[in-house]
Amino acid sequence: MRCLSVIGHIYDDGLCKGLKTHGIFTEFHDVENMQSFNFNIDILLLDLRGVDQTDWAELILNQLNKNTLVLMLVENKQLQVNSIQMLISKYAWDYHTAPFEVDRLTRILGHALGLIRIRLRCAAQANNSLHFPSKTIMCSRVMQALSKQIYRAAPTDIPILIRGESGTGKELIAREIHQKSQRTSGEFVAVNCGSLISGVVQSELFGHEKGAFTGAINRHKGKISQAHGGTLFLDEVGDLPLDQQVNLLRFLQEGTFDAVGGSQPTSVDVRIVAATHIDLDAAIKRGEFRLDLFYRLNGLTLELPPLRDRKEDIISLAEHFCQKYAAEYAVGGCHFSEQAKTAMLEHQWTGNVRELINRIRRAVLLCETGIIQASDLELENSINQSCFARGLKKIKDEVEKNTLIQVMEKHSGKMDVVANDLQISRATLYRLIDKHDIYAIDS
């Protein structure tokens, strides 16, 4: 058995020696000196004997991995103390009262280890269904090459940057990297940087202490701490506010961070995988993304092409998701008509794999015959209008580009005003600017 972590106020030599005779080695940590403690553990023995106040214990327990099994050691009289009762009720997997029977305590710890093994086995099986579609489904040469890159890079701790349009499956690739890494027993924690408001980014990422600011009524464990021992996925990292990028950079450089309102730096061990749909090179030139942060994130770049550029994958992906949702909704077997396949190959898939999944999920649920037609996918016009649609797209792009240039000239490049005039977000505005390469034309 691996070393068992014990936290308490006083080292119990008799208890530790008793456990050692059963092959269980202990590592004692004093509650007053927890700076070097690894919170990503499987089992914790929390010694509560001789205490009535439990605030210190709750602070420790809130930092543990959510799957940690906590065994509490208490005295009989403490079971009458309300704060102890609440702590046991909220956090304990089991508890043991003094005087201790080492044999019984050993059996409890053995059961805990068995439960952890079962959890890990079931988690691995469940995660297999969440993996990015395998090589047998990905027929295109570019995706086969990408799979090889993932296979080589995943076992390392090199930072990975995934680039690709929205809906191409960047988070699925990040999860695949996590599952193929040596951190698969740790947490995969995803953060959508584009959805974070500037004022709460630091609290969300790094956490905050109770009373750190108005409304901070409890201590909050940030996303980075939650990912300790696992993988932190920074989705849409290109949308992270510029004033907050320096805090992330400092953490990536030093491996430590300060929680909001905290007095001591916190050290964590995480693997960073980031993703973006915007052109970071262009964002750097505009002064909207830090070059030094880019280098920290860009240990290895994985380019995820849009679905329209890898048509060889469309039918195999469609059949994969068709079988998946047919089983999930218990609708029996279903397959695609030749007309539906033709329509899928002609469609432009501007929403990429996300759009494909949504259309197939709806078609599987609503199809009554077991044969999915183009109309079930709402692609009945794709075949007859594919050439015309491509013509319309070109016209639409020209109108879109000219409108952008006119409005930007009208407001002298003031992006907030431009976005407001066009009734779009700033993030969307910058995506359109990148798409049409407007700055390159003006320069």
Summary of the structure (lengths in Angstrom):
residues: 443
radius of gyration: 27.0
end to end distance: 65.6
largest distance: 83.0
contacts: 1312
relative contact order: 0.08
helix: 51%
strand: 14%
